[in-house]
Amino acid sequence: MECLRKTKKMTNPKDPLNIPTQVWKLILGFTFFRTLLAIVLPLIPQEAYYWSWSQDLAFSYFDHPPLASYSIWVTTSIFGQTGFGIKFAAVVWFLGLNIIWARLLQEMFGNTKQSYWTILALNSTIVFELYGFVITPDTPLIFAWSACIYSLWKLVQTEDHKWWFAAGFFMGLAWLGKYSGIMLVPSVLMFTLISKKQRGWLLTPYPYLGVGIAILVFAPVLIWNAQHDWVSFAFQGARRSSGMAYWKPRFVGELLGSQLFVLTPYLFILVFSALIRFGRQLFSDIEDKILLLLCSGLVTSLFFIAVSFRSLVKMNWLAPAYWSLIILGINHLFQDPQRYRRMQIGIFSSLAFLGLGVSVVALPDVPLGEGNTWSGWKTAAYEVDSIRDSLRNEQEELFIFSTNYKASSLLKFYLPDQPRTYAQDIIGKHALQFDLWEMEENLVGKTGILVVDDRREYRFKRENIEPYFDKIQKLRTINISNFDQHVRKIEIYLCKDYKGTK
C-alpha cells in the first residue's frame, strides 16, 4: 500500500498518460540529451544510406523495409536535409518508446520508484541509447515491438478483443521496420499457448484478424517485392543461411563479447540472469505479466544464441529482446530490499560506461581503427566539389562514385547539391539498393570521380577498376589523424572515358 500511495502522490492528475512526474523528468532529460547528440554528432554511413532512400520514396527497398526512411523523410521535411534532420527521427521514435515503457511499468507494477529505476536502466545501455540518436531500421522496430507487447498487456488487463487488433497493427509496424520483427510471431504465440487464461483466444477469430491487420500494414513491402521478383526475401534468406553449414563456436564468444559491450557489464549480467531465472519458470504457474515479458525476450535470445554456433550474429540483432528482460531483472531485485543498494551502484556503473562511450565517439576524428566509420567524408566531399568545379570549366561530363554504397551515400549527403552518386554497381558488382536505381543518364564515355578509403570494407583495388575506364589518375590524398594516430586515408581518382559494364 505504501508503494501505491507514493505512486499516487508522484502522478500528475493532469497527465492523460498517468506517468509519474519524476519518471517524466527522466524521460525528457534523456530526450534532451539525445537531441544534443543528434545536433553535434556526425552521420554514420548507415544513416546516410537510409537517408538516400528517403530521397526516392518507394513501398520498400532492397535490403530492408521502409519505415526508418519514411521517418527520415518526415523529419528532414521539417528540419531540412541535415544531419540533425536525419537523426531527429530516432529521437522521436525513442521518446515514444520511453512513454510506452513507462506506461507498461506503471500498469504492471504500480511502483513509481521501480518505474524510475527501470527507465534509468533501460536508458543506460549503449544499445538503446545508440538507437535513440542514430536512425536505422532497428529504431522503429524496437518501438513497434514494445507497443505490440503493451497491447497484449492491455488485452490481459481488459479482456477486450480489440487489443488483438492493436497488437496486430504494431506487429505489422515492426515488420515494416525490419524483417527480424517476424520474431514477434513465435513470441506472441508462445505466450498465448502457455498462459492458461489467454490460450482460449486461439479458439476465437480475433488473434487471426490481428495477424490479418499485420499483413495489411506490411502490404507495401509485399507489393514492392512482388514487383521486384521477391529480391529482398531472396537476399535476406541467402545471406542469413550462407555459412551455416558448419559449427563455428568462436561466433558464440564474439556474440557474448559484443553483448557485454552494448548492454554494459552490469546489465549484461542482469539480462542473462533474468533469462535463466525466469526461463526455468516458463511452464510453471507464473503471472501473465511475467510470462508476457519473458516470452518477448526469450524466443529472440535463444534463436540468435543458437544461430551464433554456426554463423556471425551482429551485435544489434538481439536488441528487441533486451528491454523486457531488463524489466524482469529490475522487478526481481525490487522484491528484496537488500539488493536495492547494489542495483543502484550497478545502474550508475552502466551510466558511467555509457558516458565514457559517448565521450569517445564525440571526440572529433577519434582514432578507433575500423570502428570509426564517419571521419573524413565531409572533407572528401569538399575536395570532390572543388575538383568537379574545375573539370566543369573544362567541359568535362562527370559522375561521382565509390567502391562501397555507404561511402557513396555519405558523399551524396555532404556534397553541396546532394547529387546522384554511384557505387560499386559502376564496375558490375552488387551494390544493394544502388542496383535498383536506374542511372539518370548514359554514363558511357564520361569521366568518373572515384573516392575510396583504407577501411577493409571499402578497400580499393586498382585492378578491379581499370577494365572499366580508359585511364585512371590519382588526384588527391586526404590523411586524417588525431592524437598522433592515423584515423583514415581517403584517395580521389580521376577515371577517364567510362566503358560501361556490358
Secondary structure as UniProt FT lines:
FT   HELIX           2..10
FT   TURN            13..14
FT   TURN            16..17
FT   HELIX           21..40
FT   HELIX           45..54
FT   HELIX           67..79
FT   HELIX           83..109
FT   HELIX           112..122
FT   TURN            123..124
FT   HELIX           126..130
FT   TURN            131..133
FT   HELIX           138..158
FT   HELIX           162..177
FT   HELIX           179..183
FT   HELIX           184..194
FT   TURN            196..198
FT   HELIX           199..203
FT   HELIX           206..227
FT   TURN            228..230
FT   HELIX           231..241
FT   TURN            242..243
FT   HELIX           250..263
FT   HELIX           265..279
FT   TURN            280..283
FT   HELIX           288..307
FT   TURN            308..310
FT   TURN            315..318
FT   HELIX           319..334
FT   HELIX           337..339
FT   HELIX           340..362
FT   TURN            364..365
FT   HELIX           369..371
FT   TURN            375..376
FT   HELIX           377..393
FT   TURN            394..395
FT   STRAND          398..402
FT   HELIX           405..414
FT   TURN            416..417
FT   HELIX           424..427
FT   HELIX           433..436
FT   TURN            444..445
FT   STRAND          447..453
FT   HELIX           456..458
FT   HELIX           462..465
FT   HELIX           466..468
FT   STRAND          469..482
FT   TURN            483..484
FT   STRAND          485..498
//
